[in-house]
Amino acid sequence: MRKLLSQFQGDKAIWAYVILLALFSFMPVFSASTNLVHVVGTGSIIGLLFKHFGHIFVGIVIIFFVHRIPFDRLKYLAPVAWIPVSALLLITAAQGMMIGGANASRWLKIPLLNISFQPSSLGWIALIAYIAWFLWRFADEKYTFGWSLLWLGVPTAFIIGPVLPSNLSTAAIILFTIGLLLFVGKYPTKYMTKIITGCAIMVALAIGMFKAFPDMAPSRYKTWEARFSRFGSQDKDEDRYQIENAKIAIAQGQMFGVGPGKSVQKNFLPQSSSDFIYAIIVEEFGFLGGISILIVYILLLFRFLVVSNKAPNLFGKYLAFGLGFSIIFQAFINMGVAVEIFPTTGQPLPLVSSGGTSIWMTCVSLGIILSISRKEEQVKEQLANQEKKQEEFKRILEEQQTEKDLKNENDSDDNPIYAVLNK
């Protein structure tokens, strides 16, 4: 058992928080699955629970194998990984698929395996890795705005472009993470100001064009507009079914909750096992349960920052920061939607919500972060071994010098001339 546990290397606190969240997820997912079974009529409770167990198990396996790969190898993959991923995103946007009769062009089905996944999550990781590589590769070089805009803008456009029409919230999180990563990476502030100003102008022009020519708007533009209009609205005519049921669930939870599995709102709240699972957690485990989950994510963020700060090089530092922050930001978005701090989005609660793609891509990011912390431990171990060898070598030299001094004294006592002089 000790030998098996020794294979799980890297930051032990991150491992502990990940396992804690994974184990906790079974309770709300099991409870919320009754909504899918009895209300929607999908599968069975035990079947859905075993499905979630399979997703979690595969996710832990992904973390294990990814964290054993030296993260430095990503230096060679990061500059080009966005190219095949962007091609995959373009295929997804062009073909997509239908889920329950609704347009779900963010999904793509893998042939033969009959598994659907969201390539946007893969593009998320690929783009953050590319930005981390750019900041590391050109850290000591001076570059013009146009040159840097070409290097940064082309990969970003090819990843964000196909994602934006079908998944606005994911595109927004990726862009915000990239902006923060560029700020941390000391990308010139004047360049960032120009980029932000340009993006704001483009968004304003796009909204104005969609208002003037509704036929030119993306298929989900009306959905985005409706979500923003419902956000914080007190108009009784607005359809606020989701957020109102989420608020009812949170209000019923009070301090200690109604108890595991005893949620009532799970039968009325759509996506109770994924997008609105935090509301079910608060209803069943109360304010204490909800704040406990929040604290775990904050502790995870702290560990990600520690790993980033102690990374052996700039590439690892920026990569750990970007991937770690995106995970925590996604969690904050999910929890914020439940309490109406943010408009309704489709972001899951990392490692807790049901769903294969979100769990597995989160686990890929966690594996990379643990690989960075594992490298840090290896560097510390090498330095400790070097110090130990130096101390051993110093001890051997001192012993040899002592033996040499003793031998010289003995030789002096045996020499008759020295004996007479000593007398």
C-alpha positions in Angstrom: 0.0 0.0 0.0 2.8 2.4 0.9 4.5 1.6 -2.5 1.3 2.3 -4.3 0.7 5.6 -2.6 4.3 6.6 -3.3 3.4 6.6 -7.0 1.0 9.5 -6.4 3.5 12.3 -6.4 3.2 16.1 -6.5 1.4 18.5 -4.2 -0.2 16.3 -1.5 -2.7 19.0 -0.6 -4.0 19.2 -4.1 -4.4 15.4 -4.2 -6.4 15.6 -0.9 -8.8 18.3 -2.1 -9.4 16.6 -5.4 -10.2 13.3 -3.7 -12.4 15.1 -1.2 -14.4 16.9 -3.9 -14.7 13.7 -5.9 -16.0 11.7 -3.0 -18.4 14.4 -1.9 -19.9 14.7 -5.5 -21.6 11.3 -5.2 -24.1 12.6 -2.6 -25.5 15.5 -4.6 -25.3 13.7 -7.9 -27.1 10.6 -6.4 -29.8 12.9 -4.9 -30.2 15.0 -8.1 -30.3 12.0 -10.4 -33.8 11.2 -9.1 -35.0 14.2 -11.0 -33.7 12.6 -14.3 -35.3 9.3 -13.4 -38.7 10.1 -12.0 -39.4 13.5 -13.7 -37.5 13.3 -17.0 -37.6 9.6 -17.3 -33.9 9.0 -18.1 -32.2 5.7 -17.0 -32.2 4.5 -13.4 -30.7 6.0 -10.2 -28.2 3.3 -9.7 -27.2 3.4 -13.4 -26.6 7.2 -13.3 -24.6 6.8 -10.1 -22.4 4.1 -11.6 -22.0 6.3 -14.7 -20.8 9.2 -12.5 -18.5 6.7 -10.7 -17.0 5.7 -14.1 -16.4 9.4 -15.0 -14.7 10.1 -11.6 -12.6 6.9 -11.8 -11.4 7.6 -15.4 -10.7 11.2 -14.3 -8.4 10.0 -11.4 -6.6 7.7 -13.8 -6.1 10.7 -16.2 -4.7 12.7 -13.4 -2.3 9.9 -12.4 -0.9 9.3 -15.9 -0.7 13.0 -16.8 1.1 13.9 -13.6 3.7 11.3 -14.3 4.6 13.0 -17.6 7.3 15.7 -17.2 5.6 19.0 -17.9 8.7 20.3 -19.7 7.7 18.2 -22.7 4.7 20.5 -23.2 7.2 23.2 -24.3 7.4 21.3 -27.6 3.7 20.6 -27.9 2.2 24.0 -26.7 3.3 26.1 -29.8 1.4 23.8 -32.2 -1.3 22.0 -30.1 -3.9 24.7 -30.9 -3.8 23.9 -34.6 -5.4 20.4 -34.6 -7.7 21.5 -31.7 -8.9 24.5 -33.7 -9.6 22.2 -36.7 -11.7 20.0 -34.3 -13.6 23.0 -33.1 -14.4 24.1 -36.7 -15.7 20.6 -37.4 -17.8 20.7 -34.3 -19.2 24.2 -35.2 -20.0 23.0 -38.7 -21.6 19.7 -37.8 -22.4 19.6 -34.1 -25.3 17.4 -32.9 -28.8 17.6 -31.5 -29.5 16.7 -27.8 -33.1 16.2 -26.9 -34.2 18.1 -30.0 -32.2 21.2 -29.1 -29.2 22.6 -31.0 -26.0 21.5 -29.2 -23.3 22.5 -31.6 -20.8 22.5 -28.8 -20.8 18.7 -28.7 -19.1 16.2 -31.0 -19.6 12.4 -31.0 -16.6 10.1 -31.3 -17.3 7.5 -34.0 -17.5 3.8 -32.9 -17.1 4.7 -29.2 -20.5 6.5 -29.0 -19.1 9.1 -26.7 -20.0 12.8 -26.9 -17.6 15.5 -25.7 -17.1 19.2 -25.9 -13.9 20.1 -27.8 -14.1 23.6 -26.3 -12.7 22.2 -23.0 -9.7 20.9 -25.0 -9.2 24.2 -26.7 -9.3 25.9 -23.3 -6.2 23.9 -22.2 -4.4 24.2 -25.5 -4.8 28.0 -25.7 -3.6 28.5 -22.0 -0.6 26.3 -22.7 0.2 28.4 -25.8 0.0 31.7 -24.0 2.2 30.3 -21.2 4.7 29.2 -23.8 4.6 32.6 -25.5 5.3 34.4 -22.2 8.1 32.1 -21.4 9.7 32.0 -24.9 9.8 35.8 -25.4 10.2 36.9 -21.7 13.5 38.5 -22.4 12.8 39.9 -25.8 11.4 43.2 -26.9 8.6 43.1 -29.4 6.2 45.5 -31.1 2.4 45.5 -30.7 1.7 44.3 -34.2 4.2 41.4 -33.9 2.8 40.3 -30.5 -0.8 40.7 -31.7 -0.1 38.3 -34.6 1.5 35.7 -32.4 -1.3 36.0 -29.8 -4.3 36.9 -31.9 -4.2 34.1 -34.5 -4.3 31.1 -32.1 -6.9 32.9 -29.9 -9.1 33.7 -32.9 -9.0 30.1 -34.1 -9.9 28.8 -30.7 -12.4 31.4 -29.5 -14.1 31.9 -33.0 -15.7 28.5 -33.2 -16.5 28.4 -29.4 -18.2 31.8 -29.1 -21.4 31.2 -31.2 -22.5 28.2 -29.2 -20.8 28.7 -25.8 -20.5 32.4 -24.8 -19.7 31.7 -21.1 -16.8 29.4 -21.9 -15.4 31.8 -24.5 -15.7 34.6 -21.9 -13.9 32.6 -19.2 -11.0 31.7 -21.6 -10.6 35.3 -22.6 -10.6 36.5 -19.0 -8.1 33.9 -18.0 -5.8 34.8 -20.9 -6.1 38.5 -20.0 -5.1 37.8 -16.4 -2.3 35.5 -17.5 -0.9 38.2 -19.8 -1.0 40.7 -17.0 0.8 38.3 -14.6 3.3 37.6 -17.4 4.1 41.3 -17.7 2.8 41.7 -21.2 3.0 45.5 -21.8 0.0 47.3 -20.3 -0.3 49.7 -23.2 -0.7 46.8 -25.6 -3.3 45.2 -23.4 -5.2 48.5 -23.2 -5.3 48.6 -27.0 -6.5 45.0 -27.2 -9.3 45.5 -24.6 -10.4 48.7 -26.3 -10.5 47.1 -29.7 -12.5 44.1 -28.4 -15.0 46.4 -26.6 -15.6 48.3 -29.9 -16.0 45.1 -31.8 -18.6 43.8 -29.3 -20.5 47.0 -29.3 -20.6 47.0 -33.2 -21.7 43.4 -33.2 -24.6 44.0 -30.8 -25.7 47.0 -32.8 -25.6 45.0 -36.0 -27.6 42.2 -34.5 -30.2 44.6 -33.2 -30.5 46.3 -36.6 -30.3 43.0 -38.6 -31.7 40.1 -36.4 -31.3 37.6 -39.2 -27.5 38.0 -39.1 -27.3 37.1 -35.4 -26.1 33.7 -34.2 -28.7 31.1 -33.3 -28.1 31.5 -29.6 -28.1 35.4 -29.6 -31.7 35.5 -28.4 -30.8 33.1 -25.6 -27.9 35.3 -24.5 -30.1 38.4 -24.7 -32.9 36.7 -22.6 -30.4 35.6 -19.9 -29.0 39.1 -19.5 -32.5 40.6 -19.4 -33.6 38.1 -16.8 -30.5 38.8 -14.7 -31.5 40.8 -11.6 -34.9 41.6 -13.1 -37.9 42.2 -10.9 -40.3 42.0 -13.8 -43.0 39.4 -13.1 -43.4 38.8 -16.9 -39.8 37.6 -17.2 -39.2 33.8 -17.3 -37.0 33.3 -14.2 -38.0 29.7 -13.6 -34.4 28.4 -13.2 -33.0 31.0 -10.9 -36.2 31.3 -8.8 -36.1 27.6 -8.1 -32.4 27.8 -7.3 -33.2 30.6 -4.8 -36.0 28.5 -3.2 -33.6 25.6 -2.8 -31.0 27.8 -1.1 -33.6 29.4 1.1 -34.9 26.0 2.3 -31.4 24.9 3.2 -31.0 27.5 5.9 -28.0 26.8 8.2 -27.8 23.0 8.4 -29.9 21.9 5.3 -32.8 19.5 5.0 -30.5 16.5 4.9 -28.7 14.4 2.2 -31.1 13.1 -0.5 -34.1 15.1 0.9 -34.0 18.0 -1.6 -37.4 19.0 -2.9 -36.3 21.5 -5.6 -34.3 18.9 -7.4 -37.7 17.8 -8.9 -38.3 21.2 -10.3 -34.9 22.6 -11.0 -33.6 21.8 -14.5 -29.9 20.6 -14.7 -30.0 19.9 -11.0 -27.1 17.5 -11.3 -24.8 19.8 -13.3 -25.4 23.5 -13.8 -27.4 24.1 -10.7 -25.9 21.4 -8.4 -24.7 24.0 -6.0 -28.2 25.0 -5.2 -29.0 21.4 -4.3 -25.9 21.2 -2.2 -27.0 24.2 -0.2 -30.5 22.9 0.2 -29.4 19.5 1.5 -26.3 20.6 3.5 -27.3 24.2 4.4 -25.2 27.3 4.6 -22.4 25.3 6.3 -22.2 22.8 3.4 -22.2 25.5 0.8 -19.5 27.6 2.5 -17.4 24.4 3.1 -17.4 23.7 -0.7 -16.4 27.3 -1.3 -13.5 27.1 1.2 -12.2 23.9 -0.5 -12.0 25.7 -3.8 -10.3 28.7 -2.2 -7.8 26.3 -0.6 -7.2 24.7 -4.0 -6.6 28.2 -5.5 -4.0 28.8 -2.8 -2.2 25.6 -3.6 -2.3 26.4 -7.3 -0.6 29.7 -6.5 2.0 28.0 -4.4 2.8 25.6 -7.2 3.0 28.4 -9.7 5.3 30.5 -7.4 7.6 27.5 -6.8 7.6 26.2 -10.4 11.2 25.5 -11.7 10.8 27.8 -14.7 8.6 30.5 -16.1 6.7 28.2 -18.4 5.6 26.0 -15.5 4.8 29.2 -13.5 2.4 30.6 -16.1 1.0 27.2 -17.0 0.1 26.4 -13.4 -1.4 29.8 -12.9 -3.5 29.8 -16.0 -4.9 26.2 -15.7 -5.4 26.6 -11.9 -7.2 29.9 -12.1 -9.5 28.7 -14.9 -10.7 25.8 -12.8 -11.4 28.0 -9.8 -13.0 30.7 -11.9 -15.3 28.1 -13.4 -16.3 27.0 -9.9 -17.0 30.6 -8.8 -19.1 31.1 -11.9 -21.2 28.0 -11.2 -21.8 29.0 -7.5 -22.4 32.6 -8.5 -25.1 31.7 -11.0 -27.0 29.7 -8.2 -27.1 32.9 -6.0 -27.6 35.2 -9.0 -24.3 37.0 -8.8 -23.8 36.1 -12.5 -26.3 35.5 -15.3 -27.3 31.9 -16.1 -24.6 30.0 -17.8 -23.9 26.3 -18.6 -20.7 26.1 -16.5 -20.5 22.9 -14.3 -19.0 22.8 -10.8 -15.5 21.2 -11.3 -15.2 17.6 -10.0 -18.7 17.8 -8.5 -21.2 18.2 -11.3 -22.1 15.2 -13.4 -20.7 14.9 -16.9 -17.7 13.2 -18.5 -16.1 16.0 -20.6 -16.0 18.6 -17.8 -14.6 16.1 -15.3 -12.0 14.7 -17.6 -10.7 18.0 -19.0 -10.5 19.3 -15.4 -8.5 16.3 -14.5 -6.1 16.9 -17.4 -5.4 20.4 -16.1 -5.0 19.0 -12.6 -2.5 16.4 -13.8 -0.4 19.1 -15.5 -0.4 21.2 -12.4 0.6 18.1 -10.3 3.4 17.4 -12.8 4.7 20.9 -12.3 4.7 20.4 -8.5 6.3 16.9 -9.0 9.1 18.5 -10.9 9.6 21.0 -8.1 9.9 18.1 -5.6 12.4 16.4 -7.9 14.5 19.6 -8.0 14.4 19.8 -4.2 15.4 16.2 -3.9 18.3 16.7 -6.3 19.5 19.7 -4.4 19.2 17.8 -1.1 21.2 14.9 -2.5 23.8 17.2 -3.8 24.1 18.9 -0.4 24.3 15.4 1.2 27.1 14.3 -1.1 29.0 17.5 -0.5 28.7 17.0 3.3 29.9 13.4 2.9 32.8 14.4 0.7 33.8 17.1 3.2 33.6 14.5 6.0 35.8 12.1 4.0 38.4 14.9 3.4 38.4 15.8 7.1 38.9 12.2 8.1 41.8 11.8 5.6 43.4 15.0 6.8 43.1 13.8 10.4 44.7 10.5 9.5 47.5 12.3 7.7 48.1 14.5 10.8 48.3 11.5 13.1 50.7 9.7 10.7 53.0 12.7 10.6 53.0 12.8 14.4 53.9 9.1 14.6 56.6 9.5 12.1 58.1 12.4 14.1 58.2 10.3 17.3 60.0 7.5 15.5 62.7 9.8 14.0 65.8 9.9 16.4 66.7 13.5 15.4 63.2 14.7 16.4 63.5 12.6 19.6 66.7 14.4 20.6 65.3 17.8 19.8 62.2 17.0 21.8 64.4 16.2 24.8 
